[in-house]
Amino acid sequence: MSRREAPRASRDELRRSPEGQIPFVPPLRSGVTSGKIGPLQYRRMCCLVTGLLKTPNMCSVTMSAFLCRLTVALLLVATYVTAHNQQPNIIIILADDLGFNDVGYHGSTQIPSPNIDALAYSGVILKNYYVQPICTPSRSALLTGKHPIHTGMYHYTIGGAQPYGLSLSETLLPERLKTLGYVTHHVGKWHLGFFKQDYTPCFRGFNSHFGYWTGRIDYNDYTSFEHPGFWGYDMRRNMDVASDVYGKYATDLFTEEAVNVIKQHNKSQPLFLYLAHLAVHSGNPYAPLQAPADVVANFTYIKDENRRKFAGMIWKLDESVGQVVEALRANQMLHNSVILFSTDNGGPAAGFNQNAASNWPLRGVKASVWEGGVRGAGLLWSPHIVNPGRVSHQMIHITDWLPTLISAAGGDPSSLESIDGLDLWETLTQDHPSPRTEFLVNIDPKLNSAAIRIGDWKLLYNPQAFGHHWDFWFGPSGRNETAPETQLDVILEQVENSLAAKAIKTIYPEAFTDMKSLRLQSEVHCEPVPKNATLSCNSQEHPCLFHIPSDPCEYHNLATAYPLHVNVLRAKLKLYNATVVPPRNKPWDPKANPKYWGYSWTNWLDYSPPPTLRAQINELSDSFDFYDLYGDFRN
């Protein structure tokens, strides 16, 4: 090779350049360095800066090595400065009712989740992450940064016929991101109130919304059956009923919409996409578990029919994650994105809510303050993460996402007043100690239930309101599978060949080299349930105390052995209790019945009822007899 002839770049070197461009350099504060610059990129940069010549070969002839290095250095500095000022795209993918053991990276091989796992193994797995016991409270906490006891959203969920919602005095995450220059889109489930239009997504900070307002819908016809027996269609594009999309499987429908949002996004502004899936929540009571038959047929090795259908639902959810990640790559947005994947609460296992989730080995189910109800499956992925591919043991609560994402977006979390969440951006991206050392799990005065975690200790009483049967431990574990499809090497190969992994490798070519170790680290290990396990914690006067690091499955009540710890946690719980605001729940309104609104759920209090409605309502309200668990609907 001649002294003046620049070396040729190999195809492998070109592949290492994210998306065929000059390698992305993350913001300075992340402490991340990008990959190497190949020779061809090096020469092109020389030419671009000097403007002397238009081809790499001519550049090598006329420029000295010194000048070339100098110009490249100047360009890299400029790239750093630009990246430092560039706000990341923020993508939240919220699964509904996904159990702790329903993702592969926590150790189960029964149901593969290769795309979700690909994000986990190349990002940060959140092992010590907590959500709220049920849906509406978790979503309110996510979008406000406030614990539900401070917004009145802690007691059960919003029924379709209940005329209340998250207070309009609350400033939500999309509103805050808008002030930072973001374009905001919501796809999927809302469930924070819709009795008036001002409570719906497009009036709470989102530029657009495509999805449903109630708590659940059928996966194919998008109808919602709600107490006290009301039934109607629930799919909206902004404020309009979206009747033109009827019949497509809901997970695919929301995926297609999210991908279109990404494809059509104008990259002159950063994107905030909140994709809140229906999956894997059960549908209406007459057909609770739904997935395409050809997908379910891939899981014949699962003998339990409900779990087999549930596996199909997870597979479609996982496909969605892969398609979203690939869409970000294809639109040259992945290199500057932050992706949060999370469940909204623990899984409804063993038939709870007619579902088949698994929180194994954790105790309890959705709607409880046992670990199985509130310890969430979650991960954070971004090129801004230092040393990605690790397990986070730092304490994280769902209220922390608002200030954390505001920090990621370049905002000032310290200016956020009266929130409960903490800014964990540096904690998670740089693996610093967490400023969070405690959190309130929940207080519900109507149920006389409460739980709190301080350090390693958790105090609770009356953990759930659905009967003693749900105080136990439910599988399946997914650890002793024998089918060829469930062997670990097969599972890990699926991860490496997933759509998400292929997209991620354009940024992290060396990702996925330590998957087995990460799986082991992210598992929760417990011995079989001992004969002397504590079976009940239903006394406020004698609450249970558990040491979570050594007893994550809540076998052994240590309240008698550590009375001082009990007193400290009870005192702190009393302080939290003094700040509880009244619940916002309202009795169901007969005027909400979709029968009066073209058989669609609507913002009914914005409209005058038909003249004959009052007589019909009087007749209707006397004819319904249903189980009112919480007493919300009593006069």
Salt bridges, closest charged atoms under 4 A:
ASP12 OD1 - ARG15 NH1 2.67
GLU19 OE1 - HIS335 ND1 3.67
ASP96 OD2 - ARG139 NH2 3.32
ASP96 OD2 - LYS189 NZ 2.64
ASP97 OD2 - HIS281 NE2 3.64
ASP97 OD2 - LYS366 NZ 3.00
ASP102 OD1 - ARG307 NH1 3.04
GLU170 OE1 - LYS146 NZ 2.95
ASP252 OD1 - LYS316 NZ 3.17
GLU256 OE1 - LYS248 NZ 2.65
GLU257 OE2 - ARG237 NH1 3.00
GLU305 OE2 - LYS309 NZ 3.55
GLU319 OE1 - LYS316 NZ 2.91
GLU326 OE2 - ARG329 NH2 2.82
ASP344 OD2 - ARG139 NH2 3.01
GLU371 OE1 - ARG375 NH1 3.50
GLU371 OE2 - LYS458 NZ 2.91
ASP400 OD1 - ARG436 NH2 2.65
ASP420 OD2 - HIS150 ND1 2.86
ASP431 OD1 - ARG390 NH1 3.67
GLU438 OE2 - LYS572 NZ 2.45
ASP444 OD2 - HIS155 ND1 2.97
ASP456 OD2 - HIS547 NE2 3.69
ASP471 OD2 - HIS468 ND1 3.03
ASP489 OD1 - LYS516 NZ 3.45
GLU496 OE1 - LYS505 NZ 3.37
GLU523 OE1 - ARG479 NE 3.22
GLU554 OE2 - LYS458 NZ 2.94
ASP589 OD1 - LYS591 NZ 3.16
ASP632 OD1 - HIS155 NE2 3.31
ASP632 OD1 - LYS446 NZ 3.38
